[in-house]
């Protein structure tokens, strides 16, 4: 049987655990989360267990990545259920700090890790400052834990790209691993925000995955045909308010030109009722 999970609330406690693990020669994986865990998070943990001897998960709803009119207060928080799920998966420790522990100077950090231009487009344009908050807290977690490997879901493609770039730019000694999106049988990407959908909105949310599938079906006709096919899904679905739909080169995260050939990543964000959802998929234009 795995050892009982440790629930840690202070940075000093995490560093003491890591120090002991390093003394035993153990390889460490970090799974950063904001809680309200689902099967997608479980897949991150399983991948971490395959790549390391010990997995530390963090559960922290980071206020710095929420804008003034976003759903920070509504974001689901289920710490007891999260701890039980992580224990069942074999996680060694869960780091559940308070906001004051992470940001002792008034709940924010005056020092920011900025995402640059790519933090101000697509998801960043809709959520100004979001990725600065993400990169800042990820940097803090990497500094606190010092893992060999950190696991992130591919559902937030822009976040994964920016974290990888930050790690490269700052020469941080950690391997960033992207884990494929986990979906419901009907195609809906798992998200902690899904539980905020009202019963009728759950079916409306399938427009995101349908749009991605439509784009993929037009990949043999190029970027513009893919965009048109995806947009047609939203034109016929009045229950969803499209935020953005874009096709990028996954190597650069720049918009793919009409003449692009090779891999492309289709990104979509939309509001279903009061809940904002994102999704993406990769295809190849021959």
KOLKOL-95157 format. One record per residue (C-alpha): residue number from 1; residue in three letters; y, z, x. Coordinates in steps of 0.05 Angstrom, whole numbers, plus 5000, padded with zeros to 4 digits. Layout:
! KOLKOL-95157
<resi NUM, resn ALA, north Y, up Z, east X>
...
//
This chain:
! KOLKOL-95157
<resi 1, resn UNK, north 5000, up 5000, east 5000>
<resi 2, resn UNK, north 5071, up 4986, east 5024>
<resi 3, resn UNK, north 5114, up 5045, east 5045>
<resi 4, resn UNK, north 5160, up 5072, east 4990>
<resi 5, resn UNK, north 5227, up 5035, east 4987>
<resi 6, resn UNK, north 5287, up 5071, east 5016>
<resi 7, resn UNK, north 5352, up 5069, east 4977>
<resi 8, resn UNK, north 5410, up 5072, east 5025>
<resi 9, resn UNK, north 5483, up 5080, east 5005>
<resi 10, resn UNK, north 5518, up 5086, east 5072>
<resi 11, resn UNK, north 5528, up 5039, east 5131>
<resi 12, resn UNK, north 5506, up 5093, east 5179>
<resi 13, resn UNK, north 5440, up 5101, east 5143>
<resi 14, resn UNK, north 5426, up 5026, east 5147>
<resi 15, resn UNK, north 5442, up 5024, east 5220>
<resi 16, resn UNK, north 5396, up 5083, east 5233>
<resi 17, resn UNK, north 5339, up 5047, east 5197>
<resi 18, resn UNK, north 5352, up 4984, east 5237>
<resi 19, resn UNK, north 5355, up 5022, east 5302>
<resi 20, resn UNK, north 5286, up 5052, east 5289>
<resi 21, resn UNK, north 5257, up 4985, east 5268>
<resi 22, resn UNK, north 5284, up 4952, east 5331>
<resi 23, resn UNK, north 5253, up 5008, east 5373>
<resi 24, resn UNK, north 5186, up 4989, east 5343>
<resi 25, resn UNK, north 5198, up 4915, east 5359>
<resi 26, resn UNK, north 5203, up 4895, east 5286>
<resi 27, resn UNK, north 5235, up 4830, east 5263>
<resi 28, resn UNK, north 5286, up 4841, east 5206>
<resi 29, resn UNK, north 5305, up 4797, east 5146>
<resi 30, resn UNK, north 5366, up 4808, east 5102>
<resi 31, resn UNK, north 5368, up 4787, east 5029>
<resi 32, resn UNK, north 5440, up 4795, east 5004>
<resi 33, resn UNK, north 5446, up 4800, east 4928>
<resi 34, resn UNK, north 5494, up 4823, east 4874>
<resi 35, resn UNK, north 5436, up 4853, east 4834>
<resi 36, resn UNK, north 5412, up 4837, east 4764>
<resi 37, resn UNK, north 5352, up 4809, east 4801>
<resi 38, resn UNK, north 5307, up 4754, east 4775>
<resi 39, resn UNK, north 5250, up 4710, east 4800>
<resi 40, resn UNK, north 5298, up 4671, east 4844>
<resi 41, resn UNK, north 5315, up 4734, east 4883>
<resi 42, resn UNK, north 5240, up 4751, east 4886>
<resi 43, resn UNK, north 5229, up 4684, east 4920>
<resi 44, resn UNK, north 5283, up 4702, east 4972>
<resi 45, resn UNK, north 5245, up 4766, east 4986>
<resi 46, resn UNK, north 5178, up 4731, east 4992>
<resi 47, resn UNK, north 5207, up 4682, east 5041>
<resi 48, resn UNK, north 5237, up 4739, east 5080>
<resi 49, resn UNK, north 5170, up 4774, east 5084>
<resi 50, resn UNK, north 5139, up 4711, east 5112>
<resi 51, resn UNK, north 5191, up 4707, east 5167>
<resi 52, resn UNK, north 5201, up 4780, east 5186>
<resi 53, resn UNK, north 5165, up 4847, east 5191>
<resi 54, resn UNK, north 5216, up 4884, east 5149>
<resi 55, resn UNK, north 5261, up 4862, east 5092>
<resi 56, resn UNK, north 5326, up 4897, east 5075>
<resi 57, resn UNK, north 5359, up 4875, east 5010>
<resi 58, resn UNK, north 5431, up 4890, east 4992>
<resi 59, resn UNK, north 5455, up 4900, east 4921>
<resi 60, resn UNK, north 5530, up 4898, east 4918>
<resi 61, resn UNK, north 5577, up 4867, east 4867>
<resi 62, resn UNK, north 5631, up 4845, east 4915>
<resi 63, resn UNK, north 5699, up 4850, east 4882>
<resi 64, resn UNK, north 5731, up 4805, east 4934>
<resi 65, resn UNK, north 5695, up 4743, east 4909>
<resi 66, resn UNK, north 5720, up 4751, east 4837>
<resi 67, resn UNK, north 5787, up 4725, east 4815>
<resi 68, resn UNK, north 5835, up 4766, east 4770>
<resi 69, resn UNK, north 5810, up 4732, east 4707>
<resi 70, resn UNK, north 5737, up 4728, east 4724>
<resi 71, resn UNK, north 5678, up 4769, east 4698>
<resi 72, resn UNK, north 5674, up 4826, east 4749>
<resi 73, resn UNK, north 5670, up 4880, east 4696>
<resi 74, resn UNK, north 5621, up 4840, east 4654>
<resi 75, resn UNK, north 5575, up 4822, east 4712>
<resi 76, resn UNK, north 5507, up 4853, east 4697>
<resi 77, resn UNK, north 5488, up 4915, east 4736>
<resi 78, resn UNK, north 5416, up 4940, east 4734>
<resi 79, resn UNK, north 5407, up 4984, east 4796>
<resi 80, resn UNK, north 5345, up 5021, east 4773>
<resi 81, resn UNK, north 5308, up 4958, east 4752>
<resi 82, resn UNK, north 5330, up 4923, east 4816>
<resi 83, resn UNK, north 5303, up 4979, east 4859>
<resi 84, resn UNK, north 5237, up 4980, east 4822>
<resi 85, resn UNK, north 5230, up 4904, east 4829>
<resi 86, resn UNK, north 5246, up 4905, east 4903>
<resi 87, resn UNK, north 5196, up 4962, east 4915>
<resi 88, resn UNK, north 5142, up 4922, east 4879>
<resi 89, resn UNK, north 5156, up 4863, east 4924>
<resi 90, resn UNK, north 5149, up 4904, east 4988>
<resi 91, resn UNK, north 5222, up 4910, east 5009>
<resi 92, resn UNK, north 5231, up 4966, east 5060>
<resi 93, resn UNK, north 5301, up 4986, east 5040>
<resi 94, resn UNK, north 5355, up 4969, east 4990>
<resi 95, resn UNK, north 5428, up 4979, east 5011>
<resi 96, resn UNK, north 5470, up 4998, east 4951>
<resi 97, resn UNK, north 5539, up 5016, east 4977>
<resi 98, resn UNK, north 5598, up 5035, east 4935>
<resi 99, resn UNK, north 5661, up 4992, east 4938>
<resi 100, resn UNK, north 5695, up 5047, east 4979>
<resi 101, resn UNK, north 5638, up 5046, east 5030>
<resi 102, resn UNK, north 5646, up 4972, east 5041>
<resi 103, resn UNK, north 5722, up 4970, east 5033>
<resi 104, resn UNK, north 5750, up 5039, east 5049>
<resi 105, resn UNK, north 5823, up 5014, east 5048>
<resi 106, resn UNK, north 5834, up 5007, east 4974>
<resi 107, resn UNK, north 5773, up 4966, east 4954>
<resi 108, resn UNK, north 5793, up 4904, east 4994>
<resi 109, resn UNK, north 5794, up 4879, east 5065>
<resi 110, resn UNK, north 5860, up 4858, east 5097>
<resi 111, resn UNK, north 5819, up 4819, east 5149>
<resi 112, resn UNK, north 5787, up 4758, east 5119>
<resi 113, resn UNK, north 5736, up 4707, east 5142>
<resi 114, resn UNK, north 5766, up 4644, east 5112>
<resi 115, resn UNK, north 5727, up 4583, east 5089>
<resi 116, resn UNK, north 5781, up 4533, east 5107>
<resi 117, resn UNK, north 5789, up 4467, east 5070>
<resi 118, resn UNK, north 5719, up 4467, east 5042>
<resi 119, resn UNK, north 5732, up 4534, east 5011>
<resi 120, resn UNK, north 5788, up 4504, east 4968>
<resi 121, resn UNK, north 5750, up 4446, east 4937>
<resi 122, resn UNK, north 5697, up 4441, east 4882>
<resi 123, resn UNK, north 5676, up 4513, east 4869>
<resi 124, resn UNK, north 5733, up 4538, east 4912>
<resi 125, resn UNK, north 5784, up 4499, east 4872>
<resi 126, resn UNK, north 5760, up 4530, east 4807>
<resi 127, resn UNK, north 5755, up 4599, east 4839>
<resi 128, resn UNK, north 5812, up 4607, east 4890>
<resi 129, resn UNK, north 5795, up 4656, east 4945>
<resi 130, resn UNK, north 5722, up 4662, east 4922>
<resi 131, resn UNK, north 5691, up 4637, east 4986>
<resi 132, resn UNK, north 5737, up 4678, east 5030>
<resi 133, resn UNK, north 5710, up 4738, east 4994>
<resi 134, resn UNK, north 5638, up 4713, east 5001>
<resi 135, resn UNK, north 5644, up 4699, east 5075>
<resi 136, resn UNK, north 5679, up 4765, east 5088>
<resi 137, resn UNK, north 5625, up 4807, east 5055>
<resi 138, resn UNK, north 5569, up 4765, east 5085>
<resi 139, resn UNK, north 5599, up 4776, east 5154>
<resi 140, resn UNK, north 5603, up 4851, east 5141>
<resi 141, resn UNK, north 5530, up 4853, east 5118>
<resi 142, resn UNK, north 5507, up 4813, east 5179>
<resi 143, resn UNK, north 5546, up 4861, east 5223>
<resi 144, resn UNK, north 5517, up 4923, east 5189>
<resi 145, resn UNK, north 5444, up 4900, east 5188>
<resi 146, resn UNK, north 5441, up 4853, east 5248>
<resi 147, resn UNK, north 5382, up 4814, east 5219>
<resi 148, resn UNK, north 5341, up 4761, east 5254>
<resi 149, resn UNK, north 5341, up 4719, east 5190>
<resi 150, resn UNK, north 5383, up 4719, east 5126>
<resi 151, resn UNK, north 5360, up 4687, east 5061>
<resi 152, resn UNK, north 5405, up 4651, east 5011>
<resi 153, resn UNK, north 5389, up 4611, east 4949>
<resi 154, resn UNK, north 5402, up 4537, east 4947>
<resi 155, resn UNK, north 5430, up 4542, east 4877>
<resi 156, resn UNK, north 5499, up 4556, east 4905>
<resi 157, resn UNK, north 5498, up 4496, east 4953>
<resi 158, resn UNK, north 5571, up 4504, east 4975>
<resi 159, resn UNK, north 5561, up 4577, east 4991>
<resi 160, resn UNK, north 5499, up 4561, east 5033>
<resi 161, resn UNK, north 5535, up 4506, east 5070>
<resi 162, resn UNK, north 5595, up 4551, east 5085>
<resi 163, resn UNK, north 5552, up 4610, east 5108>
<resi 164, resn UNK, north 5514, up 4564, east 5155>
<resi 165, resn UNK, north 5578, up 4536, east 5182>
<resi 166, resn UNK, north 5608, up 4605, east 5192>
<resi 167, resn UNK, north 5547, up 4629, east 5230>
<resi 168, resn UNK, north 5551, up 4568, east 5275>
<resi 169, resn UNK, north 5626, up 4572, east 5285>
<resi 170, resn UNK, north 5625, up 4647, east 5301>
<resi 171, resn UNK, north 5561, up 4643, east 5343>
<resi 172, resn UNK, north 5527, up 4697, east 5301>
<resi 173, resn UNK, north 5456, up 4711, east 5324>
<resi 174, resn UNK, north 5420, up 4700, east 5257>
<resi 175, resn UNK, north 5379, up 4645, east 5226>
<resi 176, resn UNK, north 5404, up 4626, east 5157>
<resi 177, resn UNK, north 5348, up 4602, east 5112>
<resi 178, resn UNK, north 5360, up 4567, east 5045>
<resi 179, resn UNK, north 5308, up 4579, east 4991>
<resi 180, resn UNK, north 5298, up 4527, east 4936>
<resi 181, resn UNK, north 5325, up 4541, east 4867>
<resi 182, resn UNK, north 5276, up 4573, east 4819>
<resi 183, resn UNK, north 5278, up 4545, east 4748>
<resi 184, resn UNK, north 5254, up 4562, east 4679>
<resi 185, resn UNK, north 5200, up 4516, east 4652>
<resi 186, resn UNK, north 5253, up 4477, east 4613>
<resi 187, resn UNK, north 5294, up 4465, east 4676>
<resi 188, resn UNK, north 5348, up 4519, east 4671>
<resi 189, resn UNK, north 5365, up 4547, east 4740>
<resi 190, resn UNK, north 5354, up 4621, east 4744>
<resi 191, resn UNK, north 5419, up 4661, east 4749>
<resi 192, resn UNK, north 5439, up 4733, east 4738>
<resi 193, resn UNK, north 5492, up 4705, east 4691>
<resi 194, resn UNK, north 5439, up 4674, east 4645>
<resi 195, resn UNK, north 5429, up 4742, east 4611>
<resi 196, resn UNK, north 5502, up 4739, east 4589>
<resi 197, resn UNK, north 5488, up 4676, east 4547>
<resi 198, resn UNK, north 5485, up 4685, east 4472>
<resi 199, resn UNK, north 5422, up 4659, east 4437>
<resi 200, resn UNK, north 5452, up 4592, east 4417>
<resi 201, resn UNK, north 5484, up 4582, east 4485>
<resi 202, resn UNK, north 5418, up 4585, east 4522>
<resi 203, resn UNK, north 5399, up 4516, east 4495>
<resi 204, resn UNK, north 5469, up 4489, east 4510>
<resi 205, resn UNK, north 5462, up 4511, east 4583>
<resi 206, resn UNK, north 5406, up 4460, east 4592>
<resi 207, resn UNK, north 5460, up 4407, east 4596>
<resi 208, resn UNK, north 5469, up 4423, east 4670>
<resi 209, resn UNK, north 5398, up 4408, east 4690>
<resi 210, resn UNK, north 5396, up 4348, east 4643>
<resi 211, resn UNK, north 5458, up 4320, east 4677>
<resi 212, resn UNK, north 5425, up 4327, east 4745>
<resi 213, resn UNK, north 5363, up 4292, east 4720>
<resi 214, resn UNK, north 5405, up 4236, east 4692>
<resi 215, resn UNK, north 5441, up 4228, east 4758>
<resi 216, resn UNK, north 5374, up 4225, east 4794>
<resi 217, resn UNK, north 5348, up 4171, east 4748>
<resi 218, resn UNK, north 5407, up 4127, east 4769>
<resi 219, resn UNK, north 5401, up 4139, east 4844>
<resi 220, resn UNK, north 5376, up 4068, east 4855>
<resi 221, resn UNK, north 5443, up 4042, east 4830>
<resi 222, resn UNK, north 5489, up 4083, east 4874>
<resi 223, resn UNK, north 5540, up 4139, east 4871>
<resi 224, resn UNK, north 5583, up 4113, east 4814>
<resi 225, resn UNK, north 5523, up 4099, east 4769>
<resi 226, resn UNK, north 5497, up 4169, east 4783>
<resi 227, resn UNK, north 5564, up 4200, east 4764>
<resi 228, resn UNK, north 5568, up 4159, east 4700>
<resi 229, resn UNK, north 5497, up 4178, east 4680>
<resi 230, resn UNK, north 5510, up 4252, east 4690>
<resi 231, resn UNK, north 5578, up 4250, east 4655>
<resi 232, resn UNK, north 5546, up 4218, east 4593>
<resi 233, resn UNK, north 5505, up 4281, east 4583>
<resi 234, resn UNK, north 5568, up 4323, east 4576>
<resi 235, resn UNK, north 5603, up 4273, east 4532>
<resi 236, resn UNK, north 5548, up 4282, east 4481>
<resi 237, resn UNK, north 5543, up 4357, east 4487>
<resi 238, resn UNK, north 5601, up 4393, east 4454>
<resi 239, resn UNK, north 5574, up 4463, east 4469>
<resi 240, resn UNK, north 5590, up 4457, east 4543>
<resi 241, resn UNK, north 5658, up 4453, east 4577>
<resi 242, resn UNK, north 5650, up 4415, east 4643>
<resi 243, resn UNK, north 5688, up 4444, east 4702>
<resi 244, resn UNK, north 5669, up 4394, east 4755>
<resi 245, resn UNK, north 5616, up 4342, east 4771>
<resi 246, resn UNK, north 5613, up 4314, east 4842>
<resi 247, resn UNK, north 5568, up 4280, east 4890>
<resi 248, resn UNK, north 5572, up 4299, east 4964>
<resi 249, resn UNK, north 5540, up 4283, east 5029>
<resi 250, resn UNK, north 5498, up 4346, east 5043>
<resi 251, resn UNK, north 5510, up 4339, east 5118>
<resi 252, resn UNK, north 5585, up 4346, east 5111>
<resi 253, resn UNK, north 5597, up 4369, east 5039>
<resi 254, resn UNK, north 5650, up 4315, east 5034>
<resi 255, resn UNK, north 5651, up 4270, east 4972>
<resi 256, resn UNK, north 5602, up 4213, east 4980>
<resi 257, resn UNK, north 5637, up 4145, east 4978>
<resi 258, resn UNK, north 5614, up 4091, east 4930>
<resi 259, resn UNK, north 5578, up 4054, east 4985>
<resi 260, resn UNK, north 5539, up 4115, east 5010>
<resi 261, resn UNK, north 5465, up 4109, east 5026>
<resi 262, resn UNK, north 5418, up 4165, east 5043>
<resi 263, resn UNK, north 5414, up 4237, east 5017>
<resi 264, resn UNK, north 5466, up 4260, east 4966>
<resi 265, resn UNK, north 5476, up 4326, east 4931>
<resi 266, resn UNK, north 5498, up 4326, east 4858>
<resi 267, resn UNK, north 5539, up 4389, east 4841>
<resi 268, resn UNK, north 5557, up 4412, east 4772>
<resi 269, resn UNK, north 5594, up 4472, east 4743>
<resi 270, resn UNK, north 5607, up 4483, east 4669>
<resi 271, resn UNK, north 5625, up 4538, east 4621>
<resi 272, resn UNK, north 5577, up 4554, east 4565>
<resi 273, resn UNK, north 5614, up 4600, east 4518>
<resi 274, resn UNK, north 5644, up 4653, east 4563>
<resi 275, resn UNK, north 5593, up 4644, east 4618>
<resi 276, resn UNK, north 5605, up 4598, east 4678>
<resi 277, resn UNK, north 5542, up 4567, east 4708>
<resi 278, resn UNK, north 5530, up 4522, east 4769>
<resi 279, resn UNK, north 5472, up 4478, east 4790>
<resi 280, resn UNK, north 5456, up 4423, east 4840>
<resi 281, resn UNK, north 5402, up 4375, east 4862>
<resi 282, resn UNK, north 5390, up 4329, east 4921>
<resi 283, resn UNK, north 5370, up 4256, east 4914>
<resi 284, resn UNK, north 5367, up 4197, east 4960>
<resi 285, resn UNK, north 5403, up 4131, east 4951>
<resi 286, resn UNK, north 5362, up 4077, east 4986>
//
